[in-house]
Amino acid sequence: MMRVFVVNSGSSSIKYQLIDVDSAEVVLAGLLERLGEDGGDAADHEHGMRVVLDRLGDEAASIDAVGHRVVHGGSAFTEPVLVSDDVVAGIEAVSELAPLHNPANLAGIRAARTVLHAVPHVAVFDTAFHQSMPAEAYTYAIDRAVAERHGVRKYGFHGTSHEFVARGAADLLGRPLDELTLIVLHLGNGASVAAIDSGRSIDTSMGLTPLQGLVMGTRSGDLDPAVLVHLHRVAGLSVDELDTLLNTRSGILGLTGHGDMRDVTDAAAGGDALAEAGLAVWAHRIRHYIGAYLAQLGGLDAVVFTAGVGENSPALRARVIDRLGHLGLHVDPFLNERAARGPRIISPAGEGPAVLVVPTNEELAIARATAALVG
């Protein structure tokens, strides 16, 4: 029996779970918020980790290893690694590629290593699964010397989720993962698509940062890069203002005025034209990627929905698939709409590629990766 303490550290928060890896049971879970703020749960990350240990009580003695979520591993980290001083320095070196995430992840790692110094720590990277992409998929067509000097290429994100869900899809279909071609749709407030061939990511929609790709809750996804130049010239927007616009005031929120997809679907059902138009743009972009990745894969065994929207919105799943009948993709209305929580097939039997819903569990994936490394 192995218990892994999974830490997801934000700039002012620590989300944690103590997981029994063999049974997949969550022994304890919690969240500290507003670290360093008046009235917050802790003065800083190290104090926060000590608060967490107090909450764990006697269970803290059962921790065998600590698994840390790290958003960006750059090109250096292609798989989970045991945390050392050199690894910490390596994560810090690529932090300029994820300035909002990696420093926060490092704060959690440093705090946990101080407080839980007697057990091994493992860093699990959101980008690692996608490092199997071929060069033609991850290369941007800009000056090569500039790109290499500054690490400009596609890295991809949500890799821990995409890999976990791909394995779940193989289990559901009763086939080896290395025999399958899959398109996984991770649809939440953040959203991405991955093309997976024989268990390896060959392309994904997010890029240098998590901004590229699909229309998300507040992020724009794909757009002509000249839009930024245009807005700088004609609207006088600064670099910081453009960053804020594309990351926090765009996407579904920017299109509809609503930040939650449940509110958007309710508004569209009530006749709100902006909500309906926003959903049309959202679904159009997903179908665009499905078609592109089907062409890259050369065949398709299943499309897999996961994450908050993908797992919980039958109407939005149907909206995405309804126009893809010419590709052999269909959903069965009864299977799609019935109340269910676990992995399931929602397409008619024997009609083209399967359409699946496979719930993601990134914390369990991190725990399993940690256990496999320190085994």
N, C-alpha and C positions, 0 to 999 in steps of 0.2 A: 504494500500500500504506500503510495506517495502523495503527499499534499504539497501543492504549489500555491504560493501567495502571489497573486497577479496584481500588478500595480500599473495603473494608467494615470500618469501625472500630467496635469495641466498647469498653466501659469499660476492659477490661484485655486487649484483643486487637486485632490487625490481621490481617485475612484479605485476601489480595491475589492478583490474576492479571494477567499481561501477555498481552493477547489481540491477535492479528492479525485485524483486523475483516473483511478481505476473505475470508480462508479459514476464519474462526471457530476457528483453531488457538490453543490455549493454549500459549504459548511457555514460560512459567514460572508456577508457582503456589506458594503457601505460606501459613503461618500463624505469627504470633507470639502467644504466650500469657503470661499472668501478668505483664503490664507493671506495673512499679512494685513488684513483690513480690520478696522474697528468693528467689533461684534462678530468677527469671523471665528471659524472653528479652531484656528491655530495661528501662531505668530509667523511661522515660515514652514517650509517643507520638512525640515528635520523635526521641529516640534510636532508637526502634523503626523509624522510616522510614529512618534512616541505616543500620541493620542490614539492612533490606530492600534498599536500594541496593547494599550490599556483596554481598548474595546474588545480585542481578541481574548484577553484574559489568559486562562490556562491553554486555550487553543494555540497560542503563539508558540508553545513548546513543540507543537506537532509540525511546524513548517520545515519542509525538507529542502526547498529551494524557492527563489523569488524570480518570477518572470516579469520583465518590463516591456511594455509597448513603447517602441521608438518609431516615430513617423517616417523619418528619412535616413536611409543608410547610404545614399549616393551609390557610386559604383563599387565602393570598397566592401560593403557588407551584403553578401548574396545569400546568407543563411543565418539562422540564430547563432549567437556566439556567447561564450562565457565572458562575463564582464571583468575586465582588468583595467588598470590605469591606462594602458595603451588603447583599449577599446573606447574608454571614456574620451580620450584625446581624439580618436578617430571620429566619434560621433560629433564632438565639438567642431571638428574641422569641416564637416559638411553642414553645419547648422545654418550657414548663410543661404542654403537652399530651402530651409524650412525655419525661418527666424521666429515664427509664431509657435512652433511646436517643439523642435529639438531642444532648445534651452530649457523648456518646461519639463520635458522628458528627462533631461540630465539632472535637473534639480531633484526629481524623484529618485533617480538612481543613486545620486550621492547621499541623499538622506537615508535611503533604505540600506545602503552599504554600511553606513555609520551605525545605524540602530540594529540591523540584522547582519552583523559582521561574521557570524559563525557558519553561515550557509552559503552555497553558491548562488550567484545571480546571473541571469541570462537575459540578453537583449534580443527581442524579436521585432523585426523590422517590417513595416507596412510595404516597403518597396521591394523586399527580397524576392518574393515569388515571381515578380515580373522581370527579374534580371536574366531570365531565359529567353527574352525577346531577341530576335535576330537584329542585326545592325540596321537593316532597311526599315524596321519598324520603330526603332528608338531614335533614329538620326533625324535632326531638323536640318533643312536645307538652307543653312546660313554659313557664313565664312567659317571654314573648318578650324582655322587657328583660333578664332575668337571663341568658338564653341568649346574647343578642348581646353583653352585657358581658364574658362569660367564654368566648366562642368555643365554646359547647356545641352541637354538631351532629354528624351522622354524617360522617366523613371517609373511612373505608375504608382498607385496607392491602393488601399483596401486589399492588399495582397493576402494578408492573413485570412480575411473573410473569403476571398475568391477561392483560395486553396481548400479551406474547410468545407465550403459549399460544394466544390467539385467532388470531393471525396464522398460527401453525403449523397450527391446525385448518383455516383457510381454504385453506392450501397443500395439506393432505392431502385435502381434499374437492374441490380443483380449482375453487373458486368464489371470487369476490371477497368480501373480508371485509365490505364495505358492503352485501352482499346477505343476510347471515346473521344468524340469531338463535341465540345460544349461551348455555348455562349451564356455566361453568367451575368445577370443583371442585378447589381447591388444598388437598390433604389431606396434611399433614405433622404434625409436632409442633404447629406453629401451623397453623390451617386456616381457610379462608374460601371463600365462594361468590360469584360475580359473575354478574349477568344482563347480557349484552352484546348490544346491538341495533345492527346496522350499524357495528360496530367501536367503539361507545361504551358505556361502563358506565352503566347506568340504575339499578342498585341493587347493593348488596353487603352481606354479612352483618356484617363488622366495623364498629365505630362510631366514637365519639369516641376510643377506644383499641382496641388489638387484642384486648380481652377479650370483646367482644360476639360473638354468633353461634353457631358450631358448638361441639360438645364437642371440646376439644383435648387435647393430651398432659397438661398440668397446669392448663389454664385452663377455667373453668366454662362459658363461653359464656353464652347467654341465661338469665336467671332473673328472677323478680319482684324489683324493686328494694327492696320492703319486707322481703325476706330480710335485707338488711344492717341495717335498723332493728331488726328482730326479734332478730338475733344480738347487736347492740349492747346492747339492753335486757335480754334474758334470759340471755345468756352473758357479758356484760361485755366483748366484744371491742372493741378500739380500732380506729381507722381503719387504722393500720399493720397490725394483726393481720388485719383483714378483707381488706386488699389482698393480704397474703401468702397467706391462705386461698384467695382466688379465682384468684390468678395462679400459685401454685406447689404447692398441695395439693389441687387440684380436678381436673376433667376426668377423663380415663381413669385417671390415677393415683389420684385420690380415690375413684373408683367401684370399681376392681379391685385396687388395691395394686401394680399394674405400670405403669411409665412408658413402656414400649416396646410398640408395637402388635404386634410379632412375638411378644413374650412373652404378650400378652393372647390372641392368636389361638391360640397353642399351648395355653395354659391352658384356653381354652374348648373346644378340640378334645378335651382330656383330661377334660372333664366338670366343670370349675370353674364353679359356678353364678354366682358374682360376675363372673367374666370374661364369661360369656355375657350376663348382664344388662347389663354395661357396654357391650358391643358393640351390643346392641339399642338402648340409649339413643343411642349414637353415630350409628347408621344412621338411626334415627327422626328425629333432628334434621336430617340431610342431606336426607332425603326431604321433610321439612316445607318446607325452603327451595326444593327443586326445584319442588314444587307451587306455592309462592307466586310464584316467579319465572316459571314458565310462564304463570301468570295475568297477570303484568305485561307479559310479552313479547307475549302474544297468539298465540303460535305458537313452534315450536321446530325448528331444524335439527339440533342436536347437543348432547349432554351430553359434556363433556370432563373426563377425570380427569388430574390432574398432581400433582407433588411426591412426596415419599418414599413415602407410603402409596398414593396414587392411582396411581403408576407401577408399584409393585412388588408389590401384593397382589391377585392375582386373586380370592381368596376374599372380601375386603372389597368389591371392586368389585361382585361378584355379589350380595353381601348388600344393597348399596344399591339395585341395579336390580331385583332379583327381584320386589319388590312393586309395580313401576311398569308392569306390562304393560298396564294399562288406559289408560295414556298413550301406548302404542305403543312403549315402551322395553324392549329386550331385549338380552341379551348371548349370543353364541354361545359355548358352553363351550370348544370347541376354540380359537377365536380368542382368547378371554380368557385361557386357561391356558398357551398356548404360550409358550416362552421367546423374548422379543424385547426389544429395547432402544429402538428408534426410534419415531417416530409411527406409529400403526396404528389401524385400525378393528376393533372387537371385537364389533360387532353383526351380525346376519344381514343379508344384502343385501336391500334393498328392503322392509324392515319398519319403517316409521315413522321417527322421528328417529334419526340415527346415534349410536352410543356410541363415543367415541374415547379413546385414551391418547396424550397429547402431552407428552413430557418438557419440563420447564421448564429454563431456563438464565438466571437473573437476571443473572449476571455478563456474559454475552454481550449481553443486552438493554441493560445499562448501557453497555457498550462501544459498541454500535451507536448508542444515543441520544447519546452523547458525540461520536462521529464525525460524526453527522448535524448536530450543532450547530456544531462547529468546522470541519467539512468542508474 
